[in-house]
Amino acid sequence: MKALREYRIIKDGKIIIDIPEDFGAQEVEVIVLPKPTEKKKNLSNFLLEGPVVSDEELNNLILVKEWLQKWMIEGSS
C-alpha cells in the first residue's frame, strides 16, 4: 500500500495535494490533522532518547523492592 504524507498550508480554506502518476489508486481516504508542534516533537525525542532498563535490571529492582517491603513490615512491628 502506498501512502503520502505532506504538510501543506491552508489557503482560502483549501489545500492542494499533488498525487504522483505512479500512485495507482483511483479512490483515496483523506484525513486532515493539524501539523505537530515542535513541543510535541521534542517530547517524543526526549522519551525516545531516555534510558532503557534491561530485563535483568528490572528483575533486580523488583527484588530490592520486595526486600524493602519485607524489611519495613518486620521493622514496624
FILOLUM-945109 format. One record per residue: x, y, z of N, C-alpha, C, O in turn; chain; residue in three letters. Coordinates in steps of 0.001 Angstrom, whole numbers. Layout:
N
X_Y_Z_X_Y_Z_X_Y_Z_X_Y_Z_A_ALA
...
END
This chain:
77
851_-1181_0_0_0_0_896_1244_0_1809_1364_817_A_MET
629_2131_-896_1366_3394_-942_619_4428_-127_-608_4395_-32_A_LYS
1366_5341_459_760_6411_1250_1539_7689_1024_2736_7652_741_A_ALA
879_8794_1145_1508_10109_1057_1355_10811_2389_318_10712_3045_A_LEU
2401_11524_2782_2297_12372_3966_2964_13692_3623_4160_13743_3335_A_ARG
2198_14730_3657_2697_16047_3290_2145_17084_4249_1038_16941_4769_A_GLU
2924_18124_4478_2443_19264_5237_2153_20375_4242_3003_20733_3428_A_TYR
962_20908_4316_537_21955_3389_-17_23129_4164_-436_22987_5313_A_ARG
-17_24286_3535_-593_25490_4124_-2004_25665_3566_-2220_25559_2359_A_ILE
-2947_25930_4441_-4334_26155_4015_-4449_27570_3473_-4078_28539_4135_A_ILE
-4972_27672_2251_-5192_28985_1628_-6651_29078_1227_-7156_28253_466_A_LYS
-7313_30085_1744_-8736_30292_1447_-9566_29051_1765_-10512_28723_1049_A_ASP
-9200_28370_2845_-9962_27200_3271_-9735_25967_2409_-10526_25026_2474_A_GLY
-8667_25945_1596_-8422_24827_684_-6955_24415_743_-6075_25208_1080_A_LYS
-6722_23151_403_-5357_22661_219_-5312_21924_-1119_-6322_21392_-1581_A_ILE
-4143_21899_-1727_-3957_21172_-2981_-2900_20103_-2737_-1819_20384_-2218_A_ILE
-3229_18879_-3118_-2302_17762_-2960_-2011_17202_-4344_-2925_16782_-5054_A_ILE
-744_17196_-4724_-336_16625_-5998_-74_15135_-5804_744_14745_-4971_A_ASP
-772_14308_-6579_-638_12859_-6477_336_12392_-7568_155_12729_-8737_A_ILE
1368_11620_-7196_2300_11117_-8213_1586_10225_-9230_602_9561_-8906_A_PRO
2089_10221_-10451_1454_9428_-11514_1441_7941_-11190_510_7234_-11577_A_GLU
2455_7460_-10488_2540_6023_-10191_1820_5638_-8893_2009_4531_-8390_A_ASP
1005_6531_-8353_314_6227_-7088_-595_5022_-7238_-647_4173_-6348_A_PHE
-1308_4933_-8346_-2067_3725_-8661_-3500_3658_-8181_-4282_2895_-8750_A_GLY
-3884_4399_-7185_-5250_4307_-6656_-6152_5331_-7339_-5718_6432_-7676_A_ALA
-7398_4955_-7536_-8376_5872_-8110_-9232_6527_-7026_-9796_7599_-7244_A_GLN
-9331_5890_-5865_-10064_6442_-4728_-9125_6449_-3530_-8340_5519_-3343_A_GLU
-9207_7502_-2715_-8343_7626_-1541_-9158_8111_-352_-10250_8658_-507_A_VAL
-8608_7899_830_-9181_8449_2057_-8334_9648_2453_-7107_9557_2500_A_GLU
-8976_10756_2733_-8262_11970_3105_-8561_12283_4564_-9724_12413_4946_A_VAL
-7525_12403_5377_-7658_12768_6789_-6827_14024_7003_-5642_14043_6671_A_ILE
-7424_15062_7548_-6712_16318_7770_-6493_16491_9263_-7447_16533_10039_A_VAL
-5223_16593_9662_-4839_16771_11059_-3968_18010_11170_-3258_18339_10219_A_LEU
-3999_18704_12292_-3086_19835_12474_-1639_19340_12471_-1360_18230_12924_A_PRO
-737_20148_11972_684_19808_11960_1187_19755_13408_868_20637_14206_A_LYS
1976_18719_13750_2501_18637_15120_3359_19854_15454_4086_20372_14606_A_PRO
3262_20292_16687_4075_21427_17120_5459_20939_17506_5658_19747_17741_A_THR
6398_21837_17571_7761_21486_17976_7790_20911_19379_8594_20024_19668_A_GLU
6914_21408_20264_6886_20916_21645_6584_19422_21664_7222_18674_22404_A_LYS
5614_18976_20856_5278_17555_20821_6430_16746_20247_6723_15659_20745_A_LYS
7087_17249_19217_8227_16546_18649_9340_16431_19682_9956_15373_19810_A_LYS
9606_17499_20417_10669_17476_21410_10373_16474_22516_11282_15792_22990_A_ASN
9109_16375_22935_8742_15405_23968_8960_13991_23455_9487_13143_24175_A_LEU
8560_13732_22222_8770_12402_21642_10250_12059_21605_10642_10961_22000_A_SER
11069_12982_21138_12515_12740_21083_13080_12513_22477_13912_11628_22675_A_ASN
12631_13312_23448_13093_13164_24827_12796_11757_25344_13657_11111_25941_A_PHE
11582_11295_25113_11200_9966_25600_11957_8860_24872_12353_7867_25482_A_LEU
12157_9036_23559_12869_8018_22797_14347_7943_23159_14962_6886_23024_A_LEU
14919_9046_23615_16332_9075_23965_16582_8737_25434_17730_8745_25880_A_GLU
15536_8445_26180_15661_8167_27607_16354_6845_27882_16591_6061_26963_A_GLY
16678_6598_29135_17378_5363_29487_16490_4137_29288_15264_4209_29381_A_PRO
17136_3029_29017_16435_1760_28821_16868_824_29940_18057_713_30237_A_VAL
15913_156_30556_16192_-783_31644_16097_-2190_31067_15086_-2556_30469_A_VAL
17152_-2974_31251_17148_-4352_30759_16244_-5208_31646_15858_-4800_32742_A_SER
15916_-6397_31152_15092_-7321_31939_15788_-7682_33252_15145_-7768_34298_A_ASP
17092_-7889_33191_17846_-8233_34402_17798_-7093_35426_17593_-7330_36616_A_GLU
17990_-5850_34953_17935_-4696_35852_16543_-4548_36461_16408_-4243_37646_A_GLU
15514_-4765_35651_14142_-4668_36151_13880_-5729_37217_13272_-5439_38246_A_LEU
14337_-6952_36973_14157_-8016_37969_14890_-7692_39261_14371_-7962_40345_A_ASN
16093_-7115_39170_16834_-6719_40376_16087_-5631_41145_16036_-5661_42375_A_ASN
15511_-4677_40426_14731_-3623_41095_13522_-4207_41818_13185_-3776_42921_A_LEU
12877_-5179_41202_11717_-5825_41827_12143_-6561_43098_11454_-6506_44116_A_ILE
13282_-7249_43031_13779_-7958_44215_14101_-6992_45357_13781_-7265_46514_A_LEU
14729_-5876_45032_15049_-4874_46052_13771_-4302_46642_13682_-4104_47853_A_VAL
12792_-4036_45811_11507_-3506_46289_10844_-4491_47251_10353_-4098_48309_A_LYS
10833_-5764_46878_10232_-6784_47744_10990_-6890_49063_10373_-7018_50121_A_GLU
12337_-6837_49013_13142_-6902_50225_12860_-5719_51136_12731_-5881_52350_A_TRP
12764_-4509_50543_12476_-3320_51343_11095_-3395_51982_10924_-3007_53138_A_LEU
10115_-3889_51242_8766_-4004_51805_8752_-4985_52967_8090_-4733_53974_A_GLN
9466_-6093_52849_9536_-7074_53934_10233_-6462_55156_9782_-6631_56289_A_LYS
11328_-5755_54910_12080_-5131_55999_11230_-4091_56708_11253_-4011_57936_A_TRP
10481_-3292_55959_9661_-2245_56563_8531_-2858_57404_8183_-2322_58456_A_MET
7962_-3974_56945_6882_-4613_57701_7437_-5207_58990_6839_-5040_60054_A_ILE
8571_-5896_58909_9155_-6512_60099_9650_-5447_61074_9529_-5621_62286_A_GLU
10202_-4357_60566_10739_-3313_61416_9663_-2475_62092_9931_-1850_63118_A_GLY
8452_-2446_61543_7429_-1572_62113_6617_-2266_63211_5809_-1615_63874_A_SER
6816_-3574_63414_6029_-4248_64459_6731_-4336_65781_6178_-4878_66738_A_SER
END
